[in-house]
Amino acid sequence: MQNEQKPHHVILATHSNLKYKESLPVHWGAKNPLSRAPVVASQTDTTKRNAIGTHSGSYTVYRALSVASGKFSPLHKPDLNNTESPVKIGPYDSWFDPLKIVSIDPWGLDPLVNFKPLFDQGYDIRPTIAVTQARLQIPEIYQAIEKGRLKPDGKIILQNGDIKITKVALDPVWYLPGIAKRLGVEEGDLRRTLFQETGGMYPELITRPDLKVWLPPIGSSTAYIFGNPQDLSNPNIELTCRVHDECNGSDVFGSDICTCRPYLMWGIEHAAETAQKGGVGIIIYYRKEGRALGEVTKFLVYNARKRQEGGDSAATYFQRTECVAGVEDARFQEFMPDPLHFFGIKKIHNLHSMSNMKYNAIVGSGIEVVNRISIPDELIPPDAQVEMEAKKAAGYFTVDGAKSKEELTKVKGRDIEEKK
């Protein structure tokens, strides 16, 4: 390990002499991978880097700890043999539009295939998208089978109730000119704000305007596909989709203050059912905990809602979030459709989402939505009625209509259970 350590001398990426001929310019939206060029954000050879940041998003800090402790070689290059996708995905027309996909790198899938000549020249190109196959074991699906809503078919749902799926991990890769365009701001203003709000973590945002790609240290997204992944791009094949933002408390542990897990499970059930009928289903799970405000902020808001005068009320649901966080929702769903475009999706027949922000982002990106599907009333936990009625009153999609302001004040959640 000692022989594989980097020199201790630190070379700042802001130095003006760091524009090397080995650093390939990225032509975002080019129609073949070699013309587009790979995103090279590995640290093993700084002369070949052409992006800001590095691979693995939020896990980069853990990797740094492993390197600092001497347990991980900073010069390690992954052996990518036999890691390629088991199914063919793309390329699609959406890959060639520099503004259609701006937050992930479609050519980050199977780089050993896409960029083999550059691998042979010694470029350390890392995947930012990976595809594998798996089976899901979900209690709610077993219950749906017991109640007769679903039936095992041996193809999508096995006899033991497991679901066969293809899953796709997508790390964030931000094309900064496209990100700025999507947000309606100047690229310079975007880069300066990103630099300032990360505490100056990435000086290249300011000093290297020639570097147009950034790998931000944030969580990735995961797609779960029910049926044939290639059918996603066929608008004539029925597609059921749930775009879901992370909620660890509900999704994993079953916390009943929100509808996140019930809605997610309902989307999975419908996606599996659609695939059984010859269609295809997709669930995309985005790491945007607490409306991209974080779990700490989320829990503080829970306490504030339940301790306020009058108790937890649908009438003040969004106000309490804004008082604590400074904004009702920091997700700003402009980038959310990018994974849909990665799969070549042009039409969603059944969209499981009540959010107008999500719907508007999807439709605004050129994808047709036929039906919007809200969560059935019987799946809403009692303590989550506050959230649901507040969202309906705020304009979220519903077929039932929203309650009046007076009625909202009567929709109450549980009091906080103080531990003394």
N, C-alpha and C positions, 0 to 999 in steps of 0.2 A: 504493500500500500504506500509506503514512504516514497518509492520511486515513481508513483503515479500522481504525486501532489503537484499542483500548479505553483509557479513562482509566487512568493509572498508579495512582490511588488504589485501595487494596485494601479491599473491603467484606467483612467476615467474615460467613459464613452463620450464625454463631451469634448475631448481633445480634437482639434481641427484636422489632425493627420490620421484620423481613424476611418477614412473613406478608402477602403481597400478595393483593388480590382477584382478580388475573389468574391466580394459581396454583390450578389446578383440583384439587379433592380426588379422589383415586383410590379408586374403590369396587371393589376386587378381586373378581372373580367375577360382576360385573354382566352381564346377558344381551345387551347391545348395546354397541358401542364407545363411543358418545357418553355413555351412562350410566356406563360404567366410567371414562371419561376417559383420555386418552393419558398415557403416561409422558414427561414433558418434562424432559430432563436436559441439554439444550444450553446453551451459555454465552452465546449472542448476546443474550439478554434475560433477566436474572436475575429479573425480576418474575414471569415465567411458569413458572419451574422448580418442580417438585413432587416431586423425587427427589434423593437423595443421590448424589454421584458424577457421572460423565458417560459419554458413549458411547464405544464401541470398546474397552472392557476394558483389557487390558494395553498396548494401543497408545496410550493416552492420554498416556503419558510421551513417546513419540516425537513425537506431535502437539505437545506443549508445547515440545519442542526446536525444531521447525519454526517455531512461533510466536515463540519467543525469538530465533531467528536472523533473523527478518524475512522468511522465505520462505513463510509461510502466514498468511493473514488470520484473526485470531480471530473476526471477524464474518462469515465465510463461511457461507452457507446452501446446502446441496446442492440441485441441480436434480434432483428425483425423477421428472420426466417420463420415461416409457418404462422405468422400473426395476421395474415391478410383476411379480409372479410369472407365469410362463407357464402354470401349472396352478392349479386351484382347490383350496385346502386349508381345511377348516373352514368355519364354526365347528362344533365338536362339543360335546356335553354336558359333557365334561371341562373345557372352557374356562370354564364357568359355576360350577364348584365352587372356592371360594376356597382349598381345601386340596389339591385334586388337582394343580394346577400352581402351584408357588411359586417356581421358580428361573428361569423364562423368561416373557416376555410374549407370549401368543398373538396379541394385537392389535398387536404390534410388526411383524407382516407387513403390508406394503402400507398404511402409515399415510395416504398421500395419498388412498387410497380410503376407508379407515375413518373418517378425521377431516377430510374435505374442508372442512366448514364452519369448523373451527378454523384450518385452513391459510389460509382466506380472511380470517380475522381477524388473521393475522400470527403465529400460533404456529409456532415452529420445532421440529417434531416429527420425530425421526429414526427410521428403521427399526432394529429390533434383530433381525429375522429377514429373510433374503433367500433367494429360490429361483431357480435357474437350471437349465439342461439342459447336459449335457456327455457326453463319451465317455471311457471309461477304457482305457488301454493298459497291460496288466499281463502281465509275462512268464509268471507262473504260469498265467494263463488261456490263453495261447498253448500252453503245455505240456499243459494239460488237453485242449485241442482236438487236439493232435498224438497224444495217447495215447487219444483216442476217448471221454473222459469227458464232454466237451461237444461240441456241434455248432452251428455258426453257423446261425441261422434267419432272418437278415436283419431281425429286429424287435428282439430283445434283444441278441443277439450278431451283429455284422455279419460279412460274409464274410472280412474281414481280421483278425478276432479281437477287434476293439474292442467294448466294451460300452456301450450307450446307457443313460444314467442321468439321474435328476433329483437334484440335490444342493441341500441346504438348510443354510444357516449360521444358527446360533442363538447370539446373544450372551446372557450371563447378565444377568438382571434379577430381583433377589431381593425378594420380598414378605416383609418381615421378620417379621410376625406368623405367616405360614404356615411360614417357615423354622424359627422357634422351636418351633412346634407339631410339625413333622416331627421335630425333634431331641429333643423332650420336655423343653425348658427354658423358662424365663420369658423373654419378649421383652426385658425390661430387662437380664437377665444376659447374653443373647446380644449385645445392642448394646454393653454395657460391654466384653465380652471382645473383640469385633471392633475396638473403638476401641483397646484396650490393645495387642492383638497386631499391629496395623498401625502401632504407634508413634504413635498419635494422628493418623493421616492424615486421618480423617473425623470432626471434632468434632461434626458434626450427629447422629451416632449417639447421642451423649449429650445434646446440647442441643436437638435438634428432634424430640421424640417424635411430633410431628404428621406428620412425613415418614416414611411407611411403606415406601417403595421405595428400594432401593439398587442401583446398578450397580457391582458390585465390579470391581477392576482385575485380572481373571483371564482366562484363555483361554476361547474359545468352544467349541462343539461343532458337528460337521458330520454331517448325515445323507445317506447315499447310497441312493437308492431305485431298485430294479430292477422295472420294470413300472409299472402305473398307480398313482400315489400315492393316489388316492381309494379304491383297494381295501384300503388299510391298515386302514381303519375297519370293514371288513366281516368279521365273525368267521367267516363261511362260506367265505371264500377263504383258501387255505393261505398262511401267512406264515412265512418264514424270517428270523430276526433274529440279528445279532451285535452286542452292546453291547461296545465295545472301548475300553480306556483307552490313551492315547498311550504309545508306546515308540519314541522317535526312533531309537535305535541299531538296533533290530531292524526296525521298520516301514519305515524309509527306507534304512538302510545294510546291513541283513542280518546284524547281529551275532548270533552263534549261542549266546549264553549263556542265552537265553530262548526261549519258544515264540510270542512275540507276532506276528511277521510270518506264520509258517506258519498260525497259528490264524486270523488276519485273512484270509489268502488263501483258506483253506478255507471260511470263512464267505461270502466274496464268490462263490466258485465255486458253493456251494449256493444262495445267494440268486439268482444268475443262472439256475441250473437250475430253481429253483422258479418264477421268472417265465416261463421258456420253457414250462412246463407249464400256464400259465394262472393261477398264483398271483402272489405279490408278495414281494419281498425288501427288507430294509432293514439297512444297516450304520450304526450311530451311533458316531462317533469323538469321544471325550471328551478334552479337553486336561488330563490328570492325570498328567503325566510322573512316573515313578518312584513309583507308588502315591500320587501327590499330595505326594510328598516332594521332588521335584526331581531333576534329572539329576546335580547335584554329589553329593548324598547317595547316589544310586544307585551312582555310580562308587566312592565311598568304601566302600560296602558290598561291592562286587565285590572290591576289594583286601583288605578284612578277611576275607572268606570264603576267598580263595585263599591268604592268608598264615597263617591260623590253624593251630595244631598239628593235624596230621592231614589238612590240606588242605580243599578245598571239599567239604563233605559235606551230603547231604540231611538228615542228622540235626540239623544246626545251622543250617539255611537261614534260618529265621525269627528265631532268636535273634540272629544277627549283624546283621540289619536293625534290630532293636529296640535293640541296644547302641549303634549309631551314631545312629539317628534318634530314639530314644525311644519309638517305636511301630512295630508290625509293618506297619501299613497305615493311611494317613491319608485314604483316599478316602471312607469312610463313605457307602455308596452310596444314602443316603436320597433324594437329589435325582435320581439317575440315571434313574428312570422318567418324569420330566417331559416330555422330548421324545417319548416313546412316547404319552403322553396328548395332546400337541399334535396328533399325527396321528390321534387318535381310536381308537387301538389298544385292543382289548378281549381279543384272543386271539392268542397266539403258538404256532403249531403246532410250530416247530422253533427252539429257542433254543440258539445256539452259545455256551455259557458253562459252565465248570465251577465258577464262583464261587458259593458259597452266599450271600454278601453280595448279589450282584447278583440271584440268583434270589429270595431272600427279599424284597428291595426291590420287585421287579416284582410278585410274587404278592401281597405285602402291600398294594400300591397298587390291587388289584382287577383285575389283568390275569391271565387264565388262561394257563398254560404247559402244553402237551401233551407235548412231547418235549424232553429236554435232550440236547445232542450234544457229546461231548468230542472233542478233537483226536485223529485217528488216530495210532497209535504210529509209523507210518512217516514222519510229518511232524515228529517231535520230533528236533531236532539232538542229537548225542551230549552236548555240553556242557550242554544244557538238561535232561538227565535229572535233575540235582540239583533244579532247580526243580520239575519235574513230580512226582517222587516225594515231595518234601516237601509239596507241595500236597495230593496224594492222602492222605497220612498225616494231614494237618491237617483232613481232612473234605471236601475238594473233591469234587465229583461225579465218579464214575468207574464204569464197568461192570466194570472189571478187579479192583477191590479194592486195598487199600493194603498196602505192605510192613510187616514188623515193625520194631521199633526196631533190632534187630540187623542186619536187612537194609539199613536206611537208612544205617547207618554205612559200608556197602560201596559205596554209590552215590556216586561221586566225579567231580568236574569236573577240568578241566585245572589244572595249577599256574600261578601267575602268571608271565608272561614278563618277568622283570626286565631293564631296559635299563641296562647299566653301561658 
